[in-house]
Every structure is written in C-alpha cells, then in structure tokens.
C-alpha cells in the first residue's frame, strides 16, 4: 500500500491538473496526451510545470512523469513562465490565466 504522503501528493496533483484544465478550457487527455502546439495546451503545460516546481518543490523529473513530457521540456516550460513579460500583449494573457489559476488554488486551499 502506498504511503499516505504519496496519496496526498497524487490527490493534490490531480486537483491542480483539474483546475488547470478548467481555467485553460482544455481536456485532461488533450493536456497530457495531445500534441497540439497551438491554443492553450502549451500555455497550460507551462503553468502546470511552473506551479509544481515553484509551489510544491517537485523536481523536473517528477513533473515530467506527471505531464508525460521530457524533463528538458519541463525545464523550458518553467523558464518560459519566469520570462513572461507583463508589457507584452501575448504574455499579458498568459499571466492573466496563470494568476487566475493561482487565485483559484488559494480559494481551494491548494496553496497559501
């Protein structure tokens, strides 16, 4: 039987991915198994990677296994979010969605 810690982590990851799919208007299958490079899919993956790394201290390897991506791609996603420019029209929308996700995570007590 899995330790309770692992079950709690799995539940938290599942809750966050569900929330991200809602905010970014994308299905879980499309998020994890899709191959579209357009639309909200890549932006959602960037946000998920950033959130898991910065708010939950997950390693790129652990994040990559949960998102079905290579660790180097996860690293690129995280760097992309860190480099969002609030003055750039495209990045403004990305930041809006990320902040909406983070706000909902606070409401749901997924982060403090």
DSSP file (Angstrom, degrees, kcal/mol; ACC not computed):
  #  RESIDUE AA STRUCTURE BP1 BP2  ACC     N-H-->O    O-->H-N    N-H-->O    O-->H-N    TCO  KAPPA ALPHA  PHI   PSI    X-CA   Y-CA   Z-CA
    1    1 A X              0   0    0      0, 0.0     3,-0.1     0, 0.0     2,-0.0   0.000 360.0 360.0 360.0 135.8    0.0    0.0    0.0
    2    2 A X        -     0   0    0      1,-0.1     5,-0.0     2,-0.1     0, 0.0  -0.324 360.0-100.7 -64.6 145.0    1.3    3.5   -0.9
    3    3 A X     >  -     0   0    0      1,-0.1     4,-1.7     4,-0.0     3,-0.5  -0.320  31.0-114.9 -61.1 151.2    2.4    5.7    1.9
    4    4 A X  H  > S+     0   0    0      1,-0.2     4,-2.4     2,-0.2     5,-0.2   0.837 114.4  62.0 -58.9 -33.8   -0.2    8.3    2.8
    5    5 A X  H  > S+     0   0    0      1,-0.2     4,-2.5     2,-0.2    -1,-0.2   0.924 103.5  48.2 -58.6 -45.1    2.2   11.1    1.7
    6    6 A X  H  > S+     0   0    0     -3,-0.5     4,-2.8     1,-0.2    -1,-0.2   0.892 110.5  51.2 -64.8 -39.2    2.2    9.8   -1.9
    7    7 A X  H  X S+     0   0    0     -4,-1.7     4,-2.3     2,-0.2    -1,-0.2   0.902 110.7  49.2 -63.5 -39.9   -1.6    9.5   -1.9
    8    8 A X  H  X S+     0   0    0     -4,-2.4     4,-2.3     2,-0.2    -2,-0.2   0.909 112.1  47.9 -65.7 -42.3   -1.8   13.2   -0.7
    9    9 A X  H  X S+     0   0    0     -4,-2.5     4,-2.9     2,-0.2     5,-0.2   0.930 111.7  49.8 -63.6 -45.5    0.6   14.3   -3.4
   10   10 A X  H  X S+     0   0    0     -4,-2.8     4,-2.5     1,-0.2    -2,-0.2   0.903 111.6  49.1 -60.2 -41.3   -1.3   12.4   -6.1
   11   11 A X  H  X S+     0   0    0     -4,-2.3     4,-2.4     2,-0.2    -1,-0.2   0.901 111.9  48.3 -64.1 -41.4   -4.5   14.0   -4.9
   12   12 A X  H  X S+     0   0    0     -4,-2.3     4,-2.5     2,-0.2    -2,-0.2   0.927 112.1  48.5 -65.0 -45.8   -3.0   17.4   -4.9
   13   13 A X  H  X S+     0   0    0     -4,-2.9     4,-2.7     1,-0.2     5,-0.2   0.925 112.3  49.7 -59.5 -44.8   -1.5   16.9   -8.4
   14   14 A X  H  X S+     0   0    0     -4,-2.5     4,-2.3    -5,-0.2    -1,-0.2   0.914 110.8  49.4 -61.3 -44.0   -4.9   15.7   -9.7
   15   15 A X  H  X S+     0   0    0     -4,-2.4     4,-2.2     2,-0.2    -1,-0.2   0.908 112.8  47.2 -62.3 -42.7   -6.7   18.7   -8.2
   16   16 A X  H  X S+     0   0    0     -4,-2.5     4,-2.9     2,-0.2    -2,-0.2   0.916 111.9  49.2 -67.7 -43.1   -4.3   21.1   -9.7
   17   17 A X  H  X S+     0   0    0     -4,-2.7     4,-2.4     2,-0.2    -1,-0.2   0.890 110.7  51.3 -64.4 -37.6   -4.5   19.5  -13.2
   18   18 A X  H  X S+     0   0    0     -4,-2.3     4,-1.8    -5,-0.2    -2,-0.2   0.933 112.1  46.7 -62.1 -45.5   -8.3   19.5  -13.0
   19   19 A X  H  X S+     0   0    0     -4,-2.2     4,-2.9     2,-0.2     5,-0.2   0.920 111.3  51.0 -62.5 -45.3   -8.2   23.2  -12.1
   20   20 A X  H  X S+     0   0    0     -4,-2.9     4,-2.8     1,-0.2    -1,-0.2   0.907 108.4  52.2 -60.2 -42.0   -5.7   24.0  -14.9
   21   21 A X  H  <>S+     0   0    0     -4,-2.4     5,-2.3    -5,-0.2     4,-0.4   0.884 112.1  46.8 -62.3 -37.5   -7.9   22.2  -17.4
   22   22 A X  H ><5S+     0   0    0     -4,-1.8     3,-0.7     3,-0.2    -2,-0.2   0.952 114.9  44.4 -67.5 -49.8  -10.9   24.2  -16.3
   23   23 A X  H 3<5S+     0   0    0     -4,-2.9    -2,-0.2     1,-0.2    -1,-0.2   0.895 120.7  39.8 -63.3 -41.1   -9.1   27.6  -16.4
   24   24 A X  T 3<5S-     0   0    0     -4,-2.8    -1,-0.2    -5,-0.2    16,-0.2   0.412 106.6-126.9 -92.5   2.1   -7.4   26.9  -19.8
   25   25 A X  T < 5 +     0   0    0     -3,-0.7     2,-0.3    -4,-0.4    -3,-0.2   0.949  65.0 126.7  52.8  59.3  -10.5   25.2  -21.2
   26   26 A X      < -     0   0    0     -5,-2.3    -1,-0.2    -6,-0.1    -2,-0.1  -0.985  60.5-112.1-143.8 147.4   -8.8   22.0  -22.2
   27   27 A X     >  -     0   0    0     -2,-0.3     4,-2.5     1,-0.1     5,-0.2  -0.459  26.3-119.2 -79.8 156.8   -9.5   18.3  -21.5
   28   28 A X  H  > S+     0   0    0      1,-0.2     4,-2.8     2,-0.2     5,-0.4   0.914 115.5  52.2 -60.2 -43.5   -7.1   16.3  -19.4
   29   29 A X  H  >>S+     0   0    0      1,-0.2     4,-2.9     2,-0.2     5,-0.7   0.919 110.7  47.0 -59.7 -43.9   -6.4   13.9  -22.3
   30   30 A X  H  >5S+     0   0    0      3,-0.2     4,-1.2     1,-0.2    -1,-0.2   0.906 113.4  49.6 -64.8 -40.3   -5.5   16.8  -24.6
   31   31 A X  H  <5S+     0   0    0     -4,-2.5    -2,-0.2     2,-0.2    -1,-0.2   0.947 124.0  27.4 -61.7 -50.1   -3.3   18.4  -21.9
   32   32 A X  H  <5S+     0   0    0     -4,-2.8    -2,-0.2    -5,-0.2    -3,-0.2   0.873 137.5  21.8 -84.7 -39.7   -1.4   15.2  -21.1
   33   33 A X  H  <5S+     0   0    0     -4,-2.9    -3,-0.2    -5,-0.4    -2,-0.2   0.516  95.1 106.2-112.2  -7.1   -1.5   13.2  -24.4
   34   34 A X     << -     0   0    0     -4,-1.2    -4,-0.0    -5,-0.7    -3,-0.0  -0.162  50.3-157.9 -69.1 167.8   -2.2   15.9  -27.1
   35   35 A X        +     0   0    0      0, 0.0     2,-0.2     0, 0.0    -1,-0.1   0.229  45.4 129.9-130.4  12.5    0.4   17.1  -29.5
   36   36 A X        -     0   0    0     -6,-0.2     6,-0.1     1,-0.1    -2,-0.0  -0.482  38.0-167.4 -68.9 135.6   -1.1   20.4  -30.5
   37   37 A X        +     0   0    0     -2,-0.2     2,-0.2     4,-0.1    -1,-0.1   0.409  68.0  70.0-100.5  -1.1    1.4   23.3  -30.2
   38   38 A X  S >  S+     0   0    0      4,-0.1     3,-0.7     3,-0.0     4,-0.3  -0.570  81.8  27.2-110.8 175.7   -1.3   25.9  -30.6
   39   39 A X  T 3  S-     0   0    0      1,-0.2     4,-0.5    -2,-0.2     3,-0.2  -0.331 114.0 -39.7  72.9-155.7   -4.1   27.1  -28.4
   40   40 A X  T 3> S+     0   0    0    -16,-0.2     4,-2.8     1,-0.2     5,-0.2   0.531 111.6  91.3 -87.1  -6.3   -4.0   26.9  -24.6
   41   41 A X  H <> S+     0   0    0     -3,-0.7     4,-2.2     1,-0.2    -1,-0.2   0.937  91.3  39.3 -58.8 -53.1   -2.3   23.5  -24.4
   42   42 A X  H  > S+     0   0    0     -4,-0.3     4,-2.5    -3,-0.2    -1,-0.2   0.892 116.3  52.2 -66.2 -38.6    1.3   24.6  -24.2
   43   43 A X  H  > S+     0   0    0     -4,-0.5     4,-2.4     1,-0.2    -1,-0.2   0.902 109.9  49.5 -63.2 -40.1    0.4   27.6  -22.0
   44   44 A X  H  X S+     0   0    0     -4,-2.8     4,-2.7     2,-0.2    -2,-0.2   0.897 110.6  49.8 -65.2 -40.3   -1.4   25.2  -19.6
   45   45 A X  H  X S+     0   0    0     -4,-2.2     4,-2.5    -5,-0.2    -2,-0.2   0.885 109.6  52.0 -65.2 -38.7    1.6   22.9  -19.6
   46   46 A X  H  X S+     0   0    0     -4,-2.5     4,-2.5     2,-0.2    -2,-0.2   0.947 112.1  45.6 -60.5 -48.2    3.9   25.9  -18.8
   47   47 A X  H  X S+     0   0    0     -4,-2.4     4,-3.0     2,-0.2     5,-0.2   0.919 112.4  50.2 -62.6 -44.8    1.7   26.9  -15.9
   48   48 A X  H  X S+     0   0    0     -4,-2.7     4,-2.7     2,-0.2     5,-0.3   0.934 112.3  47.6 -59.6 -46.5    1.4   23.4  -14.5
   49   49 A X  H  X S+     0   0    0     -4,-2.5     4,-2.2     1,-0.2     5,-0.2   0.928 114.0  47.1 -60.3 -46.3    5.2   23.0  -14.7
   50   50 A X  H  X S+     0   0    0     -4,-2.5     4,-3.1    -5,-0.2     5,-0.4   0.923 113.5  47.8 -62.2 -46.3    5.8   26.3  -13.0
   51   51 A X  H  X>S+     0   0    0     -4,-3.0     4,-2.5     1,-0.2     5,-0.7   0.936 113.3  46.8 -63.0 -47.6    3.3   25.7  -10.3
   52   52 A X  H  X5S+     0   0    0     -4,-2.7     6,-2.2    -5,-0.2     4,-0.7   0.890 118.6  42.6 -62.9 -38.0    4.5   22.2   -9.5
   53   53 A X  H  X5S+     0   0    0     -4,-2.2     4,-0.8    -5,-0.3    -2,-0.2   0.950 124.2  31.8 -72.1 -50.5    8.1   23.5   -9.4
   54   54 A X  H  <5S+     0   0    0     -4,-3.1    -3,-0.2    -5,-0.2    -2,-0.2   0.776 128.6  32.9 -85.9 -27.9    7.7   26.7   -7.5
   55   55 A X  H  <5S+     0   0    0     -4,-2.5    -3,-0.2    -5,-0.4    -1,-0.2   0.660 132.0  27.2-102.8 -18.5    4.8   26.0   -5.2
   56   56 A X  H  <<S-     0   0    0     -5,-0.7    -3,-0.2    -4,-0.7    -2,-0.2   0.353  93.2-127.1-126.7   3.5    5.4   22.3   -4.5
   57   57 A X     <  +     0   0    0     -4,-0.8    -4,-0.2    -6,-0.2     2,-0.2   0.791  48.4 164.8  56.2  30.9    9.2   21.9   -4.9
   58   58 A X        -     0   0    0     -6,-2.2    -1,-0.2     1,-0.1    -2,-0.1  -0.556  37.1-116.8 -78.7 145.0    8.7   19.0   -7.4
   59   59 A X     >  -     0   0    0     -2,-0.2     4,-2.8     1,-0.1     5,-0.2  -0.385  21.8-113.4 -75.8 158.5   11.7   18.0   -9.5
   60   60 A X  H  > S+     0   0    0      1,-0.2     4,-2.7     2,-0.2     5,-0.1   0.847 118.8  55.1 -59.7 -33.7   11.6   18.3  -13.3
   61   61 A X  H  > S+     0   0    0      2,-0.2     4,-1.8     1,-0.2    -1,-0.2   0.923 109.9  44.7 -66.4 -44.2   11.7   14.5  -13.5
   62   62 A X  H  > S+     0   0    0      2,-0.2     4,-1.6     1,-0.2    -2,-0.2   0.930 115.5  47.5 -65.5 -45.0    8.7   14.1  -11.3
   63   63 A X  H  X S+     0   0    0     -4,-2.8     4,-2.1     1,-0.2     5,-0.2   0.923 109.7  54.2 -60.4 -43.8    6.8   16.9  -13.1
   64   64 A X  H  X>S+     0   0    0     -4,-2.7     5,-2.1     1,-0.2     4,-1.0   0.875 106.5  51.0 -61.6 -37.6    7.8   15.3  -16.5
   65   65 A X  H  <5S+     0   0    0     -4,-1.8    -1,-0.2     1,-0.2    -2,-0.2   0.860 112.8  46.0 -68.6 -33.1    6.4   11.9  -15.5
   66   66 A X  H  <5S+     0   0    0     -4,-1.6    -2,-0.2    -3,-0.2    -1,-0.2   0.784 119.8  39.1 -79.0 -27.9    3.0   13.5  -14.5
   67   67 A X  H  <5S-     0   0    0     -4,-2.1    -2,-0.2     2,-0.2    -1,-0.2   0.423 107.0-121.9-101.1  -0.6    2.8   15.6  -17.6
   68   68 A X  T  <5S+     0   0    0     -4,-1.0     2,-0.3     1,-0.2    -3,-0.2   0.903  71.5 122.8  61.5  42.5    4.1   13.0  -20.0
   69   69 A X      < -     0   0    0     -5,-2.1    -1,-0.2    -6,-0.2    -2,-0.2  -0.918  69.9 -98.1-131.3 156.5    7.0   15.3  -21.1
   70   70 A X    >>  -     0   0    0     -2,-0.3     4,-1.9     1,-0.1     3,-1.1  -0.492  36.8-117.8 -70.2 143.7   10.8   15.0  -21.2
   71   71 A X  H 3> S+     0   0    0      1,-0.3     4,-2.3     2,-0.2     5,-0.1   0.821 114.9  58.2 -54.0 -32.6   12.4   16.8  -18.2
   72   72 A X  H 3> S+     0   0    0      2,-0.2     4,-1.7     1,-0.2    -1,-0.3   0.850 105.3  49.8 -67.8 -31.7   14.2   19.2  -20.6
   73   73 A X  H <> S+     0   0    0     -3,-1.1     4,-2.6     2,-0.2    -2,-0.2   0.904 109.0  52.0 -70.1 -41.8   10.8   20.3  -22.0
   74   74 A X  H  X S+     0   0    0     -4,-1.9     4,-2.4     1,-0.2    -2,-0.2   0.917 108.4  51.7 -59.3 -43.4    9.6   20.8  -18.4
   75   75 A X  H  X S+     0   0    0     -4,-2.3     4,-2.3     1,-0.2    -1,-0.2   0.905 110.0  49.0 -59.6 -42.4   12.7   23.0  -17.7
   76   76 A X  H  X S+     0   0    0     -4,-1.7     4,-2.3     2,-0.2    -2,-0.2   0.901 109.2  52.6 -65.0 -41.2   11.9   25.0  -20.9
   77   77 A X  H  X S+     0   0    0     -4,-2.6     4,-1.9     2,-0.2    -2,-0.2   0.926 110.2  47.9 -59.0 -45.4    8.3   25.5  -19.8
   78   78 A X  H  X S+     0   0    0     -4,-2.4     4,-2.3     1,-0.2    -2,-0.2   0.921 111.6  49.3 -64.1 -44.6    9.3   26.8  -16.3
   79   79 A X  H  X S+     0   0    0     -4,-2.3     4,-1.7     1,-0.2    -1,-0.2   0.883 107.3  56.6 -61.3 -38.2   11.9   29.2  -17.9
   80   80 A X  H  < S+     0   0    0     -4,-2.3    -1,-0.2     1,-0.2    -2,-0.2   0.927 108.9  45.2 -59.0 -46.7    9.2   30.4  -20.3
   81   81 A X  H >< S+     0   0    0     -4,-1.9     3,-1.7     1,-0.2    -2,-0.2   0.920 110.3  53.8 -64.8 -43.9    6.9   31.4  -17.4
   82   82 A X  H 3< S+     0   0    0     -4,-2.3    -1,-0.2     1,-0.3    -2,-0.2   0.835 110.7  48.8 -58.5 -32.2    9.7   33.0  -15.4
   83   83 A X  T 3< S+     0   0    0     -4,-1.7    -1,-0.3    -5,-0.2    -2,-0.2   0.338  77.7 134.1 -94.1   6.8   10.4   35.2  -18.5
   84   84 A X    <   -     0   0    0     -3,-1.7     2,-0.6    -4,-0.2    -3,-0.1  -0.327  48.9-143.5 -54.7 138.2    6.8   36.2  -19.1
   85   85 A X    >   -     0   0    0      1,-0.1     3,-2.1     3,-0.1     6,-0.2  -0.931   6.8-154.9-111.7 111.7    6.7   40.0  -19.8
   86   86 A X  T 3  S+     0   0    0     -2,-0.6    -1,-0.1     1,-0.3    -2,-0.1   0.629  95.2  57.1 -61.0 -13.8    3.7   41.8  -18.4
   87   87 A X  T 3  S+     0   0    0      4,-0.0     2,-0.4     5,-0.0    -1,-0.3   0.551  87.3  91.3 -92.4  -9.4    4.1   44.5  -21.0
   88   88 A X  S <> S-     0   0    0     -3,-2.1     4,-2.4     1,-0.1     5,-0.2  -0.741  76.1-136.5 -91.3 132.9    3.9   42.1  -23.9
   89   89 A X  H  > S+     0   0    0     -2,-0.4     4,-1.1     1,-0.2    -1,-0.1   0.867 103.1  44.0 -58.3 -42.0    0.4   41.5  -25.3
   90   90 A X  H  > S+     0   0    0      1,-0.2     4,-1.6     2,-0.2     3,-0.3   0.921 114.6  48.8 -69.8 -43.6    0.7   37.7  -25.6
   91   91 A X  H  > S+     0   0    0      1,-0.2     4,-3.0    -6,-0.2     5,-0.2   0.806 101.8  64.6 -67.5 -29.1    2.3   37.3  -22.2
   92   92 A X  H  X S+     0   0    0     -4,-2.4     4,-2.3     1,-0.2    -1,-0.2   0.923 104.7  45.5 -58.5 -43.6   -0.3   39.5  -20.6
   93   93 A X  H  X S+     0   0    0     -4,-1.1     4,-2.3    -3,-0.3    -1,-0.2   0.898 112.4  50.9 -66.6 -40.8   -3.0   36.9  -21.4
   94   94 A X  H  X S+     0   0    0     -4,-1.6     4,-2.4     1,-0.2    -2,-0.2   0.921 112.1  47.1 -62.2 -43.3   -0.7   34.1  -20.2
   95   95 A X  H  X S+     0   0    0     -4,-3.0     4,-2.9     2,-0.2     5,-0.2   0.873 108.8  55.3 -66.0 -37.6   -0.1   35.9  -16.9
   96   96 A X  H  X S+     0   0    0     -4,-2.3     4,-2.2    -5,-0.2    -2,-0.2   0.943 111.5  43.5 -59.2 -47.8   -3.8   36.6  -16.6
   97   97 A X  H  X S+     0   0    0     -4,-2.3     4,-2.3     2,-0.2    -2,-0.2   0.890 114.1  50.2 -66.8 -40.2   -4.5   32.8  -16.8
   98   98 A X  H  X S+     0   0    0     -4,-2.4     4,-2.7     2,-0.2    -2,-0.2   0.937 113.0  46.3 -62.4 -46.4   -1.7   31.9  -14.5
   99   99 A X  H  X S+     0   0    0     -4,-2.9     4,-2.5     1,-0.2    -2,-0.2   0.859 110.5  53.2 -66.1 -35.2   -2.9   34.4  -11.9
  100  100 A X  H  X S+     0   0    0     -4,-2.2     4,-2.2    -5,-0.2    -1,-0.2   0.915 111.0  47.3 -63.0 -42.9   -6.5   33.2  -12.3
  101  101 A X  H  X S+     0   0    0     -4,-2.3     4,-2.3     2,-0.2    -2,-0.2   0.937 112.4  48.4 -62.9 -47.8   -5.2   29.6  -11.6
  102  102 A X  H  X S+     0   0    0     -4,-2.7     4,-1.9     1,-0.2    -2,-0.2   0.885 110.5  51.9 -62.5 -39.1   -3.1   30.7   -8.6
  103  103 A X  H  X S+     0   0    0     -4,-2.5     4,-2.3     1,-0.2    -1,-0.2   0.938 110.5  47.6 -62.2 -46.2   -6.1   32.6   -7.2
  104  104 A X  H  X S+     0   0    0     -4,-2.2     4,-2.2     1,-0.2    -2,-0.2   0.863 108.2  55.8 -63.5 -35.5   -8.4   29.6   -7.5
  105  105 A X  H  <>S+     0   0    0     -4,-2.3     5,-3.4     2,-0.2     6,-0.9   0.893 108.0  48.7 -63.3 -39.0   -5.7   27.4   -5.9
  106  106 A X  H ><5S+     0   0    0     -4,-1.9     3,-1.6     3,-0.2    -2,-0.2   0.930 110.1  50.9 -64.6 -45.5   -5.7   29.8   -2.9
  107  107 A X  H 3<5S+     0   0    0     -4,-2.3    -2,-0.2     1,-0.3    -1,-0.2   0.879 113.4  45.5 -58.9 -38.6   -9.5   29.6   -2.7
  108  108 A X  T 3<5S-     0   0    0     -4,-2.2    -1,-0.3    -5,-0.2    -2,-0.2   0.355 114.9-118.0 -86.7   4.8   -9.3   25.8   -2.8
  109  109 A X  T < 5S+     0   0    0     -3,-1.6    -3,-0.2     2,-0.2    -2,-0.1   0.821  77.6 128.3  59.9  33.2   -6.5   25.8   -0.2
  110  110 A X  S   <S+     0   0    0     -5,-3.4     2,-0.3     1,-0.2    -4,-0.2   0.676  79.9  16.2 -87.8 -20.6   -4.1   24.2   -2.6
  111  111 A X              0   0    0     -6,-0.9    -1,-0.2    -9,-0.1    -2,-0.2  -0.961 360.0 360.0-142.0 161.0   -1.6   27.0   -1.8
  112  112 A X              0   0    0     -2,-0.3    -6,-0.1    -3,-0.1    -1,-0.0   0.428 360.0 360.0 -90.5 360.0   -1.3   29.6    1.0
